[in-house]
Amino acid sequence: MARTPTNGPSTRERLILAAEQLFATRGVDGAQLRDIVALAGQANPSAVQYHFGSREHLLLALMAERQQRVEAVLAQQQPDPTGLPLVELLDALVTAEGTELRTERGRHCLRISAQISHRSGIRTREPHPGLAGTGYWRLICELERPLGALPEPVRLERLDLALTLIGAALAERARQLADREPPLTDETVFLADLVSMTAALLTAPHPPSATAGS
């Protein structure tokens, strides 16, 4: 009689690994649960529902694991962002996110994160449940302080756009690495330039409001 292996990833972890790959390459909404189940080597077509309850909860589970990795980096390199200059705040954020480029799982998750960056909650100041209480959210909120001269709606919109820019740039870099496309710059230059571009976006002059009839 064949024995069930007692080591190696659990069924739950195999489903997360499969979801990371297919959500990254086929899209969070495009990947089929049956394909995730098959890639995870499961015979039960309801394995996702059994272990997670839904596609959304599977997504939350894999993003929670990603967040734990980023939190660990932030806690080590910048445990207290209070009062730091804008560029140092952005450097901490981009550097922590950039560590995900170094593993296949991280690259998958960067491509997933870019698809759901609009869920951060920065526009309403209500963090997504996965970000509530994290050092990552604290760092994002601290980014608003150097922008205090701007009207609040502009500050929040710029922060949201900054997260979108960072997410999209890292996701594209992750895709290039996955597809073995030679990058134009090395990782150090790429991340430093991303910090500079994001700082320029956040600190760009705010045009005066258009007057009626102009």
Secondary structure, 3 states (H helix, E strand, C coil): CCCCCCCCCCHHHHHHHHHHHHHHHHCCCCCCHHHHHHHCCCCCCCHHHHHCCCHHHHHHHHHHHHHHHHHHHHHHHCCCCCCCCHHHHHHHHHHHHHHHHHCHHHHHHHHHHHHCHHHCCCCCCCCCCCCCCCHHHHHHHHCCHHHCCCCHHHHHHHHHHHHHHHHHHHHHHHHHHHCCCCCCCCHHHHHHHHHHHHHHHHHCCCCCCCCCCC
